[in-house]
Amino acid sequence: MANGGPPASFAQCSACHSPQPGKSIIGPTLAGVYGANAGHIDDFAYSTAMRESGLTWDDETLSRYLENPAATVPGTKMSYSGMRDAAKRAELIEYLKTL
Ligand code: HEC
């Protein structure tokens, strides 16, 4: 993505997630999420399931979580059914790396 803007599929995330550092809404800010441990935003009230998932967000774990949040982190409070299209997930993950 030459201009670094969000892919169209980010519209499925932006009701709950901001890309701005420090700005958590229904979900935690996604700034700095790539490479971080799950549940890394100190002042966000994550589910116990997320905090204790032991995941680190890389290409593989993000792809699995975004495809099927409830199966990847059973008990997660992210109410999103999942993005089935692998190419769209890959595009989103590339965007998350820039945040
Ligand atoms: C209905 C609101 C909602 C939608 C839509 C949503 N999320 Fe979430 N997301 C959340 C919540 C709430 C959490 C915290 C989950 C928990 O604590 O179990 C979360 C957690 C996450 C995390 C883990 C963050 C961390 O700090 O460990 C990532 C990554 C993530 N979401 C990405 C996305 C992406 C990308 C999309 C769009 C495809 C999306 N989410 C759609 C609400 C949402």
Backbone and ligand atoms as CSV (ligand in chain L), in Angstrom:
chain,resi,resn,atom,element,x,y,z
A,1,MET,N,N,0.841,-1.206,0.000
A,1,MET,CA,C,0.000,0.000,0.000
A,1,MET,C,C,0.873,1.251,0.000
A,2,ALA,N,N,0.957,1.854,-1.125
A,2,ALA,CA,C,1.894,2.947,-1.290
A,2,ALA,C,C,1.608,4.122,-0.360
A,3,ASN,N,N,0.337,4.459,-0.168
A,3,ASN,CA,C,0.045,5.647,0.636
A,3,ASN,C,C,-0.165,5.343,2.114
A,4,GLY,N,N,-0.078,4.064,2.487
A,4,GLY,CA,C,-0.186,3.720,3.895
A,4,GLY,C,C,-1.563,3.881,4.494
A,5,GLY,N,N,-2.565,4.146,3.704
A,5,GLY,CA,C,-3.916,4.295,4.234
A,5,GLY,C,C,-4.514,2.941,4.567
A,6,PRO,N,N,-5.618,2.951,5.296
A,6,PRO,CA,C,-6.238,1.683,5.656
A,6,PRO,C,C,-6.887,1.005,4.459
A,7,PRO,N,N,-6.813,-0.321,4.355
A,7,PRO,CA,C,-7.548,-1.028,3.310
A,7,PRO,C,C,-9.046,-0.913,3.590
A,8,ALA,N,N,-9.855,-1.100,2.551
A,8,ALA,CA,C,-11.307,-0.949,2.695
A,8,ALA,C,C,-11.855,-1.840,3.805
A,9,SER,N,N,-11.255,-3.009,3.985
A,9,SER,CA,C,-11.771,-3.940,4.995
A,9,SER,C,C,-11.588,-3.437,6.428
A,10,PHE,N,N,-10.785,-2.396,6.628
A,10,PHE,CA,C,-10.647,-1.845,7.987
A,10,PHE,C,C,-11.962,-1.244,8.466
A,11,ALA,N,N,-12.865,-0.972,7.522
A,11,ALA,CA,C,-14.194,-0.479,7.905
A,11,ALA,C,C,-14.910,-1.469,8.828
A,12,GLN,N,N,-14.550,-2.744,8.746
A,12,GLN,CA,C,-15.165,-3.738,9.637
A,12,GLN,C,C,-14.610,-3.660,11.059
A,13,CYS,N,N,-13.550,-2.919,11.238
A,13,CYS,CA,C,-12.884,-2.838,12.547
A,13,CYS,C,C,-13.082,-1.480,13.199
A,14,SER,N,N,-13.263,-0.453,12.382
A,14,SER,CA,C,-13.120,0.904,12.893
A,14,SER,C,C,-14.268,1.363,13.791
A,15,ALA,N,N,-15.384,0.632,13.820
A,15,ALA,CA,C,-16.428,0.989,14.788
A,15,ALA,C,C,-15.922,0.746,16.210
A,16,CYS,N,N,-15.017,-0.200,16.347
A,16,CYS,CA,C,-14.536,-0.590,17.679
A,16,CYS,C,C,-13.080,-0.234,17.935
A,17,HIS,N,N,-12.307,-0.034,16.883
A,17,HIS,CA,C,-10.865,0.182,17.048
A,17,HIS,C,C,-10.398,1.445,16.347
A,18,SER,N,N,-9.593,2.229,17.055
A,18,SER,CA,C,-8.916,3.373,16.453
A,18,SER,C,C,-7.465,3.000,16.165
A,19,PRO,N,N,-6.907,3.559,15.088
A,19,PRO,CA,C,-5.472,3.373,14.840
A,19,PRO,C,C,-4.615,4.384,15.614
A,20,GLN,N,N,-5.256,5.293,16.343
A,20,GLN,CA,C,-4.483,6.333,17.038
A,20,GLN,C,C,-3.939,5.842,18.373
A,21,PRO,N,N,-2.656,6.127,18.654
A,21,PRO,CA,C,-2.072,5.734,19.932
A,21,PRO,C,C,-2.887,6.291,21.096
A,22,GLY,N,N,-3.104,5.488,22.106
A,22,GLY,CA,C,-3.776,5.953,23.323
A,22,GLY,C,C,-5.280,6.037,23.213
A,23,LYS,N,N,-5.824,5.812,22.004
A,23,LYS,CA,C,-7.264,5.969,21.844
A,23,LYS,C,C,-7.954,4.611,21.776
A,24,SER,N,N,-8.461,4.172,22.906
A,24,SER,CA,C,-9.239,2.931,22.931
A,24,SER,C,C,-10.711,3.301,22.968
A,25,ILE,N,N,-11.535,2.579,22.220
A,25,ILE,CA,C,-12.974,2.838,22.240
A,25,ILE,C,C,-13.650,1.579,22.773
A,26,ILE,N,N,-14.418,0.888,21.945
A,26,ILE,CA,C,-15.003,-0.382,22.411
A,26,ILE,C,C,-13.894,-1.428,22.494
A,27,GLY,N,N,-12.979,-1.345,21.561
A,27,GLY,CA,C,-11.789,-2.203,21.567
A,27,GLY,C,C,-10.557,-1.351,21.827
A,28,PRO,N,N,-9.438,-2.001,22.146
A,28,PRO,CA,C,-8.190,-1.277,22.397
A,28,PRO,C,C,-7.651,-0.621,21.123
A,29,THR,N,N,-6.896,0.463,21.284
A,29,THR,CA,C,-6.222,1.049,20.119
A,29,THR,C,C,-5.395,-0.029,19.424
A,30,LEU,N,N,-5.314,0.052,18.096
A,30,LEU,CA,C,-4.490,-0.914,17.355
A,30,LEU,C,C,-3.101,-0.352,17.055
A,31,ALA,N,N,-2.809,0.851,17.558
A,31,ALA,CA,C,-1.462,1.404,17.378
A,31,ALA,C,C,-0.466,0.525,18.126
A,32,GLY,N,N,0.570,0.085,17.425
A,32,GLY,CA,C,1.623,-0.708,18.060
A,32,GLY,C,C,1.248,-2.145,18.352
A,33,VAL,N,N,0.105,-2.602,17.822
A,33,VAL,CA,C,-0.345,-3.955,18.183
A,33,VAL,C,C,0.551,-5.032,17.555
A,34,TYR,N,N,1.056,-4.763,16.341
A,34,TYR,CA,C,1.885,-5.784,15.681
A,34,TYR,C,C,3.181,-5.986,16.478
A,35,GLY,N,N,3.446,-7.224,16.852
A,35,GLY,CA,C,4.651,-7.531,17.625
A,35,GLY,C,C,4.445,-7.459,19.130
A,36,ALA,N,N,3.292,-6.926,19.553
A,36,ALA,CA,C,3.014,-6.811,20.993
A,36,ALA,C,C,2.415,-8.110,21.530
A,37,ASN,N,N,2.444,-8.243,22.837
A,37,ASN,CA,C,1.749,-9.371,23.466
A,37,ASN,C,C,0.264,-9.038,23.541
A,38,ALA,N,N,-0.584,-10.048,23.410
A,38,ALA,CA,C,-2.023,-9.859,23.546
A,38,ALA,C,C,-2.308,-9.213,24.903
A,39,GLY,N,N,-3.181,-8.211,24.881
A,39,GLY,CA,C,-3.554,-7.567,26.138
A,39,GLY,C,C,-2.535,-6.566,26.643
A,40,HIS,N,N,-1.794,-5.934,25.734
A,40,HIS,CA,C,-0.671,-5.074,26.149
A,40,HIS,C,C,-1.045,-3.656,26.556
A,41,ILE,N,N,-2.299,-3.227,26.283
A,41,ILE,CA,C,-2.669,-1.841,26.637
A,41,ILE,C,C,-3.092,-1.815,28.110
A,42,ASP,N,N,-2.297,-1.141,28.934
A,42,ASP,CA,C,-2.490,-1.225,30.390
A,42,ASP,C,C,-3.865,-0.776,30.857
A,43,ASP,N,N,-4.401,0.289,30.245
A,43,ASP,CA,C,-5.656,0.819,30.785
A,43,ASP,C,C,-6.880,0.329,30.015
A,44,PHE,N,N,-6.740,-0.760,29.255
A,44,PHE,CA,C,-7.917,-1.316,28.584
A,44,PHE,C,C,-8.371,-2.569,29.348
A,45,ALA,N,N,-9.685,-2.684,29.544
A,45,ALA,CA,C,-10.246,-3.822,30.311
A,45,ALA,C,C,-10.446,-5.040,29.410
A,46,TYR,N,N,-9.366,-5.742,29.159
A,46,TYR,CA,C,-9.431,-6.955,28.343
A,46,TYR,C,C,-10.174,-8.069,29.090
A,47,SER,N,N,-10.621,-9.054,28.335
A,47,SER,CA,C,-11.125,-10.282,28.955
A,47,SER,C,C,-9.947,-11.013,29.593
A,48,THR,N,N,-10.258,-11.818,30.583
A,48,THR,CA,C,-9.224,-12.674,31.177
A,48,THR,C,C,-8.657,-13.600,30.103
A,49,ALA,N,N,-9.544,-14.066,29.216
A,49,ALA,CA,C,-9.111,-14.972,28.145
A,49,ALA,C,C,-8.017,-14.327,27.294
A,50,MET,N,N,-8.204,-13.047,26.961
A,50,MET,CA,C,-7.196,-12.364,26.142
A,50,MET,C,C,-5.911,-12.155,26.934
A,51,ARG,N,N,-6.050,-11.687,28.164
A,51,ARG,CA,C,-4.843,-11.417,28.958
A,51,ARG,C,C,-4.031,-12.682,29.190
A,52,GLU,N,N,-4.722,-13.806,29.298
A,52,GLU,CA,C,-4.026,-15.058,29.609
A,52,GLU,C,C,-3.772,-15.928,28.384
A,53,SER,N,N,-4.017,-15.369,27.180
A,53,SER,CA,C,-3.896,-16.186,25.961
A,53,SER,C,C,-2.450,-16.573,25.658
A,54,GLY,N,N,-1.509,-15.774,26.133
A,54,GLY,CA,C,-0.106,-16.056,25.856
A,54,GLY,C,C,0.297,-15.783,24.417
A,55,LEU,N,N,-0.584,-15.116,23.647
A,55,LEU,CA,C,-0.274,-14.862,22.233
A,55,LEU,C,C,0.595,-13.621,22.075
A,56,THR,N,N,1.427,-13.635,21.063
A,56,THR,CA,C,2.129,-12.441,20.590
A,56,THR,C,C,1.616,-12.208,19.187
A,57,TRP,N,N,1.297,-10.951,18.868
A,57,TRP,CA,C,0.641,-10.663,17.591
A,57,TRP,C,C,1.641,-10.587,16.440
A,58,ASP,N,N,1.679,-11.657,15.647
A,58,ASP,CA,C,2.482,-11.681,14.425
A,58,ASP,C,C,1.572,-12.088,13.259
A,59,ASP,N,N,2.123,-12.345,12.112
A,59,ASP,CA,C,1.282,-12.663,10.947
A,59,ASP,C,C,0.372,-13.862,11.219
A,60,GLU,N,N,0.965,-14.890,11.829
A,60,GLU,CA,C,0.222,-16.137,12.021
A,60,GLU,C,C,-0.878,-15.972,13.071
A,61,THR,N,N,-0.561,-15.384,14.217
A,61,THR,CA,C,-1.566,-15.280,15.289
A,61,THR,C,C,-2.655,-14.271,14.914
A,62,LEU,N,N,-2.276,-13.181,14.273
A,62,LEU,CA,C,-3.305,-12.215,13.853
A,62,LEU,C,C,-4.231,-12.837,12.819
A,63,SER,N,N,-3.659,-13.586,11.879
A,63,SER,CA,C,-4.492,-14.185,10.854
A,63,SER,C,C,-5.483,-15.161,11.473
A,64,ARG,N,N,-5.023,-15.966,12.415
A,64,ARG,CA,C,-5.919,-16.926,13.073
A,64,ARG,C,C,-6.994,-16.219,13.878
A,65,TYR,N,N,-6.597,-15.184,14.634
A,65,TYR,CA,C,-7.569,-14.475,15.484
A,65,TYR,C,C,-8.607,-13.745,14.628
A,66,LEU,N,N,-8.157,-13.084,13.570
A,66,LEU,CA,C,-9.105,-12.323,12.736
A,66,LEU,C,C,-10.003,-13.254,11.927
A,67,GLU,N,N,-9.531,-14.437,11.601
A,67,GLU,CA,C,-10.384,-15.384,10.889
A,67,GLU,C,C,-11.506,-15.884,11.795
A,68,ASN,N,N,-11.165,-16.154,13.058
A,68,ASN,CA,C,-12.158,-16.720,13.968
A,68,ASN,C,C,-11.784,-16.361,15.409
A,69,PRO,N,N,-12.173,-15.152,15.829
A,69,PRO,CA,C,-11.771,-14.686,17.162
A,69,PRO,C,C,-12.176,-15.656,18.274
A,70,ALA,N,N,-13.403,-16.132,18.248
A,70,ALA,CA,C,-13.901,-16.947,19.366
A,70,ALA,C,C,-13.217,-18.309,19.452
A,71,ALA,N,N,-12.783,-18.846,18.312
A,71,ALA,CA,C,-12.103,-20.139,18.341
A,71,ALA,C,C,-10.645,-19.978,18.740
A,72,THR,N,N,-10.055,-18.835,18.390
A,72,THR,CA,C,-8.631,-18.634,18.656
A,72,THR,C,C,-8.392,-18.226,20.105
A,73,VAL,N,N,-9.277,-17.382,20.640
A,73,VAL,CA,C,-9.200,-16.969,22.049
A,73,VAL,C,C,-10.588,-17.218,22.661
A,74,PRO,N,N,-10.849,-18.461,23.060
A,74,PRO,CA,C,-12.183,-18.771,23.605
A,74,PRO,C,C,-12.464,-17.894,24.827
A,75,GLY,N,N,-13.594,-17.190,24.779
A,75,GLY,CA,C,-13.925,-16.264,25.870
A,75,GLY,C,C,-13.566,-14.829,25.556
A,76,THR,N,N,-13.006,-14.553,24.368
A,76,THR,CA,C,-12.695,-13.169,24.012
A,76,THR,C,C,-13.968,-12.334,23.987
A,77,LYS,N,N,-13.834,-11.066,24.369
A,77,LYS,CA,C,-15.020,-10.208,24.309
A,77,LYS,C,C,-15.062,-9.383,23.023
A,78,MET,N,N,-14.246,-9.720,22.058
A,78,MET,CA,C,-14.362,-9.065,20.747
A,78,MET,C,C,-15.521,-9.726,19.996
A,79,SER,N,N,-16.649,-8.984,19.872
A,79,SER,CA,C,-17.801,-9.582,19.189
A,79,SER,C,C,-17.717,-9.310,17.706
A,80,TYR,N,N,-16.928,-10.089,17.055
A,80,TYR,CA,C,-16.718,-9.980,15.610
A,80,TYR,C,C,-16.630,-11.404,15.105
A,81,SER,N,N,-17.427,-11.731,14.096
A,81,SER,CA,C,-17.551,-13.144,13.728
A,81,SER,C,C,-16.343,-13.667,12.960
A,82,GLY,N,N,-15.589,-12.762,12.331
A,82,GLY,CA,C,-14.382,-13.209,11.666
A,82,GLY,C,C,-14.362,-12.854,10.198
A,83,MET,N,N,-13.149,-12.739,9.663
A,83,MET,CA,C,-12.946,-12.412,8.258
A,83,MET,C,C,-12.433,-13.673,7.576
A,84,ARG,N,N,-13.243,-14.258,6.708
A,84,ARG,CA,C,-12.894,-15.559,6.126
A,84,ARG,C,C,-11.872,-15.450,4.991
A,85,ASP,N,N,-11.809,-14.286,4.344
A,85,ASP,CA,C,-10.967,-14.113,3.155
A,85,ASP,C,C,-9.498,-13.889,3.563
A,86,ALA,N,N,-8.655,-14.878,3.280
A,86,ALA,CA,C,-7.255,-14.823,3.708
A,86,ALA,C,C,-6.504,-13.648,3.092
A,87,ALA,N,N,-6.822,-13.299,1.856
A,87,ALA,CA,C,-6.125,-12.183,1.212
A,87,ALA,C,C,-6.478,-10.869,1.899
A,88,LYS,N,N,-7.736,-10.742,2.301
A,88,LYS,CA,C,-8.147,-9.523,3.012
A,88,LYS,C,C,-7.497,-9.455,4.398
A,89,ARG,N,N,-7.375,-10.617,5.049
A,89,ARG,CA,C,-6.703,-10.618,6.356
A,89,ARG,C,C,-5.243,-10.190,6.191
A,90,ALA,N,N,-4.598,-10.717,5.163
A,90,ALA,CA,C,-3.184,-10.391,4.942
A,90,ALA,C,C,-3.007,-8.891,4.699
A,91,GLU,N,N,-3.943,-8.325,3.958
A,91,GLU,CA,C,-3.883,-6.887,3.654
A,91,GLU,C,C,-4.062,-6.062,4.944
A,92,LEU,N,N,-4.985,-6.505,5.773
A,92,LEU,CA,C,-5.203,-5.803,7.046
A,92,LEU,C,C,-3.973,-5.894,7.943
A,93,ILE,N,N,-3.365,-7.069,7.967
A,93,ILE,CA,C,-2.193,-7.271,8.824
A,93,ILE,C,C,-1.046,-6.371,8.355
A,94,GLU,N,N,-0.885,-6.243,7.033
A,94,GLU,CA,C,0.139,-5.314,6.516
A,94,GLU,C,C,-0.134,-3.903,7.005
A,95,TYR,N,N,-1.409,-3.523,7.041
A,95,TYR,CA,C,-1.777,-2.190,7.545
A,95,TYR,C,C,-1.459,-2.076,9.037
A,96,LEU,N,N,-1.799,-3.107,9.817
A,96,LEU,CA,C,-1.532,-3.049,11.266
A,96,LEU,C,C,-0.039,-2.854,11.542
A,97,LYS,N,N,0.802,-3.402,10.671
A,97,LYS,CA,C,2.258,-3.239,10.861
A,97,LYS,C,C,2.694,-1.789,10.774
A,98,THR,N,N,1.896,-0.954,10.121
A,98,THR,CA,C,2.293,0.458,9.933
A,98,THR,C,C,1.833,1.331,11.099
A,99,LEU,N,N,1.028,0.768,12.006
A,99,LEU,CA,C,0.421,1.605,13.059
A,99,LEU,C,C,1.317,1.729,14.291
L,1,HEC,C1,C,-17.613,-5.118,17.995
L,1,HEC,C2,C,-16.342,-4.504,18.287
L,1,HEC,C3,C,-15.109,-5.041,17.590
L,1,HEC,C4,C,-14.894,-5.253,16.235
L,1,HEC,C5,C,-15.891,-5.064,15.106
L,1,HEC,C6,C,-13.517,-5.656,16.106
L,1,HEC,N1,N,-12.918,-5.713,17.344
L,1,HEC,FE1,FE,-11.006,-6.249,17.723
L,1,HEC,N2,N,-11.343,-6.170,19.710
L,1,HEC,C7,C,-12.532,-5.751,20.295
L,1,HEC,C8,C,-12.446,-5.938,21.732
L,1,HEC,C9,C,-13.527,-5.610,22.756
L,1,HEC,C10,C,-11.159,-6.491,21.980
L,1,HEC,C11,C,-10.599,-6.967,23.308
L,1,HEC,C12,C,-10.897,-8.468,23.340
L,1,HEC,C13,C,-10.692,-9.164,24.685
L,1,HEC,O1,O,-10.231,-8.548,25.650
L,1,HEC,O2,O,-11.006,-10.363,24.720
L,1,HEC,C14,C,-10.492,-6.607,20.677
L,1,HEC,C15,C,-9.199,-7.076,20.500
L,1,HEC,C16,C,-8.505,-7.049,19.305
L,1,HEC,C17,C,-7.117,-7.356,19.130
L,1,HEC,C18,C,-6.134,-7.708,20.241
L,1,HEC,C19,C,-5.566,-6.374,20.728
L,1,HEC,C20,C,-4.594,-6.428,21.866
L,1,HEC,O3,O,-4.285,-5.333,22.369
L,1,HEC,O4,O,-4.116,-7.501,22.273
L,1,HEC,C21,C,-6.823,-7.189,17.813
L,1,HEC,C22,C,-5.482,-7.383,17.135
L,1,HEC,C23,C,-8.045,-6.800,17.164
L,1,HEC,N3,N,-9.049,-6.728,18.090
L,1,HEC,C24,C,-8.147,-6.511,15.814
L,1,HEC,C25,C,-9.362,-6.284,15.158
L,1,HEC,C26,C,-9.476,-6.104,13.737
L,1,HEC,C27,C,-8.305,-6.042,12.761
L,1,HEC,C28,C,-10.821,-5.981,13.463
L,1,HEC,C29,C,-11.485,-5.860,12.101
L,1,HEC,C30,C,-11.325,-7.001,11.224
L,1,HEC,C31,C,-11.521,-6.048,14.732
L,1,HEC,N4,N,-10.609,-6.232,15.727
L,1,HEC,C32,C,-12.891,-5.929,14.902
L,1,HEC,C33,C,-13.635,-5.257,19.642
L,1,HEC,C34,C,-13.847,-5.348,18.271
